[in-house]
C-alpha cells in the first residue's frame, strides 16, 4: 500500500512526460494535414458554388436588361452589337499586379465588334467616342472592378480568405466571359489589348466560345484554377451551357 501511495505521490517521470508529449505531437502531425485538406476543399467548393450562382445572375441580367442597353443611334455600323452584354471579369494573375482574390460582374454596354482596326479612317472608333459618358469600355470596366465601384460594375465578388485563382497563360487578353441577349449564349470576349491598359474595344472571339487552346499546358477546357493551401480545383466550362466541371487535386 505504501508503495502505491509513494508512486502516486512522485507523479510522472521525465521520460514518461516526454513520451506523452511525443505521442501528442505525432497525433497532431497526422491530424492537422487532414483537417487542412478538408478546410481547403470546403472553402474552394464554396467559392465554386458562388461562381455558379453568379454565372446564372449574369445570364438573367443579359436577358432582363437588353432593352436598356440596345443601341439607339441609327448611324451605327450594322455589324455592331450593344444588346445586353453582361459578363464576368477576371483580373490578371501576373506577379506584377497580383490581383488573385476577386472577380467582378460587369456591364458591357460598349459596342462589341464595333471598331474594325482595318478601317483606315477609324470611322467606327469615332462613332463610338470612348469619352462618351455611360459607355462601358473594357478599360473602364476593368478600372471599376479594381476600384470596387463605378457605373460599369454590377458586383465585385471576393473569394474566401486564403483562396486565390490562377488564369491560364493564354487568357492574358481573354478575361471576360459573357451572355448575350436575346440568345443568352455564352461568349468569350477579347480586348484589343489587355483590358487594364485602357482598351476601348470588345472583340467577340470569331471562332466562338473557346476555353482551351492547343499547345498550352493544362488545356482540355480548363479556364482557371482555384487554390487554397494544399488543395487545387481546376474549373472547366461547357462553352454553350456554362456548366462547370471541377477536378480536385492535391
Secondary structure, DSSP 8 states (H G I E B T S, - for coil): -HHHHHHHHH---HHHHHHHHHHHHHHHHHHHHHHHHHHHHHHHHHHHHHHHHHHHHHHHHHHHTHHHHS---TTS-TT-B-SS-EEEEE---STTT---SEEEEEE--S-BT---TT-TT-HHHHHT-TTSTT---HHHHHHHHHHT-STTEEEEEE--TT-EEEE-GGGGS--EEEEETTTTEEEEEEESS-GGGT---EEE-TT------TTSTT-TTEEEEEEETTEEEEEEE-TTT--EEEEEE-
